[in-house]
């Protein structure tokens, strides 16, 4: 029988011991990653907030866009102006909040007033606002809503300018053709600025479903070549999302 040197025995022994250890560590790492992915994909959300003009009653959470628009997701009681919703969501979902109108005496009316949209996604979202003031609502707490807030703050001035010009245009008389042409030219210029801002946002957030939603929500009536160019900036996974596919349809 051939003898094996002490050095070779030590090497062989270390190989026998090392291989199982690597396998065990790899298995533990895989299990940890799997557990982590399960935690990240639970889809749990909490939406809580404070109403500054509504002390008690019911508040409603509804879908804000798409085929489910108007479909109620949940409802909860307002207690001392505060509310909380809990649930599950897959991906992102624009949502709106609503309460019943009240008359001058504080009596609840059948009609419902809504504000939004906001971005519903896994995580904790907190908001404050007044239903009497549409621009007073603020929500934050998730990276998806924070991204949406950033986009709105960048484009707020452009959207307001567009609204003002459209109001002027609607109040013009048919005989004021020159002024109409001037306002139309201003609207085209603002639209180009908005498209450029959206293109920049998508390029900087190409892996975000919120970016796809923003593009889809603002490019429906835009030249298809512009929509196509912006769509191509999205990552492949986002292209396959609901809002990526809707943007492609444009």
C-alpha positions in Angstrom: 0.0 0.0 0.0 1.4 3.4 -1.1 2.1 5.8 1.8 0.8 9.3 1.7 3.1 12.0 3.2 1.9 14.0 6.2 1.7 17.2 4.1 -0.6 15.6 1.5 -2.8 14.1 4.3 -3.2 17.6 5.7 -4.2 19.0 2.3 -6.7 16.3 1.6 -8.2 16.6 5.0 -8.6 20.4 4.6 -10.3 19.8 1.3 -12.7 17.3 2.8 -13.6 19.7 5.6 -13.8 22.9 3.4 -16.2 21.7 0.8 -19.1 20.9 3.2 -18.5 24.2 5.0 -18.8 26.2 1.7 -21.9 24.3 0.8 -23.4 25.0 4.3 -22.6 28.7 4.1 -24.0 28.9 0.5 -27.2 27.3 1.7 -27.5 29.6 4.7 -26.9 32.6 2.4 -29.5 31.4 -0.1 -32.0 30.9 2.7 -31.3 34.3 4.1 -31.7 36.0 0.7 -35.0 34.0 0.2 -36.3 35.1 3.6 -35.3 38.7 2.9 -37.1 38.6 -0.5 -40.2 37.2 1.3 -40.1 40.1 3.7 -39.8 42.7 0.9 -42.6 41.1 -1.1 -45.2 40.9 1.6 -46.9 44.0 0.2 -48.2 45.3 3.5 -49.0 49.0 3.7 -50.2 51.5 6.3 -51.8 54.8 5.3 -52.4 57.2 8.2 -53.0 60.8 8.5 -54.5 63.9 10.1 -57.4 65.9 8.8 -57.3 69.6 9.7 -60.9 70.3 8.8 -62.7 67.1 9.6 -62.9 65.8 13.2 -65.1 62.7 12.9 -66.9 60.6 10.3 -65.8 58.1 7.7 -62.9 58.3 5.2 -62.7 56.2 2.0 -59.7 54.8 0.1 -60.3 54.3 -3.6 -58.5 53.4 -6.8 -57.5 56.6 -8.7 -56.9 55.3 -12.2 -57.2 52.5 -14.7 -59.8 49.8 -14.9 -60.4 49.9 -11.2 -60.9 53.7 -11.1 -63.7 54.5 -8.6 -63.5 51.1 -7.0 -63.4 51.4 -3.2 -60.4 49.7 -1.5 -61.2 50.4 2.1 -63.0 52.7 4.6 -62.3 53.6 8.2 -63.5 55.9 10.9 -62.0 59.3 11.6 -61.3 59.8 15.3 -60.3 63.3 16.5 -59.3 64.1 12.9 -57.0 61.0 12.6 -57.3 57.9 10.5 -55.4 54.7 9.6 -55.7 52.1 6.8 -53.9 48.8 6.6 -53.8 46.3 3.7 -51.7 44.7 1.0 -50.8 46.0 -2.4 -48.8 44.6 -5.3 -46.5 47.1 -7.0 -47.9 50.6 -6.9 -51.4 51.9 -7.1 -52.5 55.5 -7.4 -55.3 56.1 -4.9 -57.6 58.9 -3.7 -59.1 59.7 -0.3 -62.6 60.9 0.2 -65.0 62.1 2.9 -68.6 63.2 2.8 -69.4 66.8 2.3 -70.8 68.8 5.3 -73.2 71.7 5.2 -72.7 75.0 7.1 -74.2 73.4 10.2 -71.8 70.4 10.1 -74.5 68.0 8.9 -73.1 65.2 6.7 -74.3 65.2 3.1 -74.6 62.2 0.7 -72.0 63.4 -1.8 -68.3 62.6 -1.3 -65.3 64.9 -1.9 -62.0 63.2 -3.0 -58.4 64.3 -3.1 -55.4 62.8 -4.8 -53.9 60.9 -6.4 -51.3 59.6 -4.0 -49.1 56.5 -4.6 -50.1 53.4 -2.6 -47.2 51.0 -2.2 -45.8 48.6 0.5 -44.6 50.6 3.5 -45.9 53.3 5.8 -47.4 56.5 4.3 -48.4 59.5 6.4 -50.4 62.5 5.2 -51.9 65.8 6.4 -54.3 68.2 4.7 -57.6 69.9 4.3 -60.4 68.7 2.0 -61.3 72.3 1.5 -57.9 72.9 -0.1 -56.8 70.5 -2.9 -53.2 71.8 -2.9 -52.8 71.5 0.9 -52.5 67.7 1.0 -49.1 66.3 1.7 -48.1 62.6 1.8 -44.7 61.2 2.5 -42.9 58.2 4.0 -42.3 55.8 1.1 -39.7 56.1 -1.7 -42.6 55.9 -4.3 -44.6 58.8 -2.8 -41.4 60.8 -2.2 -40.5 60.3 -5.9 -44.0 61.4 -6.9 -43.7 64.5 -4.7 -40.4 65.4 -6.3 -41.9 65.2 -9.7 -44.9 67.3 -8.8 -42.7 70.0 -7.2 -40.6 70.2 -10.4 -43.5 70.5 -12.7 -45.9 72.5 -10.5 -45.0 75.9 -12.1 -45.4 74.5 -15.6 -48.8 73.0 -14.9 -50.0 76.2 -13.3 -48.8 78.3 -16.3 -50.6 75.9 -18.6 -53.9 76.2 -16.6 -53.7 80.0 -16.6 -53.2 80.2 -20.4 -56.1 77.8 -21.0 -58.3 80.0 -18.9 -57.3 83.0 -20.9 -57.9 81.2 -24.1 -61.4 80.0 -23.0 -62.4 83.6 -22.1 -61.3 85.0 -25.5 -63.8 86.1 -28.2 -63.8 84.3 -31.5 -62.6 87.6 -33.2 -59.4 87.7 -31.2 -57.6 85.3 -33.6 -54.1 86.8 -33.1 -54.2 86.5 -29.4 -55.5 82.9 -29.7 -52.6 82.0 -31.9 -50.2 83.5 -29.4 -51.7 81.6 -26.5 -51.6 78.3 -28.5 -47.9 78.9 -29.2 -47.3 79.4 -25.5 -49.1 76.2 -24.7 -47.0 74.2 -27.2 -43.9 75.7 -25.6 -45.0 74.7 -22.1 -45.9 71.2 -23.4 -42.4 70.8 -24.7 -41.0 71.8 -21.4 -43.2 69.3 -19.6 -42.2 66.5 -22.0 -38.5 67.3 -21.5 -39.0 67.3 -17.7 -40.8 63.9 -17.8 -38.0 62.5 -20.1 -35.4 63.7 -17.6 -37.3 62.2 -14.7 -37.7 58.8 -16.4 -34.1 58.7 -17.4 -33.1 59.3 -13.8 -35.6 56.8 -12.4 -35.7 54.1 -15.1 -36.2 51.3 -12.7 -39.2 52.9 -11.0 -42.9 52.0 -11.7 -43.8 55.5 -10.5 -41.8 57.0 -13.4 -43.8 54.8 -15.8 -47.0 56.0 -14.2 -46.0 59.6 -14.5 -45.2 59.2 -18.1 -48.4 57.3 -18.8 -50.5 59.9 -17.0 -49.0 62.9 -18.9 -48.3 61.6 -22.4 -51.6 60.2 -23.6 -52.2 63.0 -26.0 -48.5 63.5 -27.0 -46.8 62.7 -30.3 -46.3 58.9 -30.3 -42.7 59.3 -31.2 -42.1 61.2 -27.9 -43.9 58.6 -25.9 -41.9 55.8 -27.6 -38.6 57.5 -26.9 -39.5 57.9 -23.2 -40.8 54.3 -23.0 -37.4 53.1 -24.3 -35.7 54.7 -21.3 -37.4 52.3 -18.9 -35.8 49.2 -17.5 -37.1 45.9 -19.0 -39.0 45.0 -15.8 -40.7 48.3 -15.6 -41.7 48.0 -19.3 -43.6 44.8 -18.3 -45.4 46.5 -15.5 -49.0 47.8 -15.8 -48.1 51.4 -16.4 -45.2 50.4 -18.7 -47.6 48.5 -20.9 -50.1 51.3 -20.9 -47.4 53.7 -22.0 -46.5 51.4 -24.8 -50.1 51.4 -26.0 -49.8 55.2 -26.7 
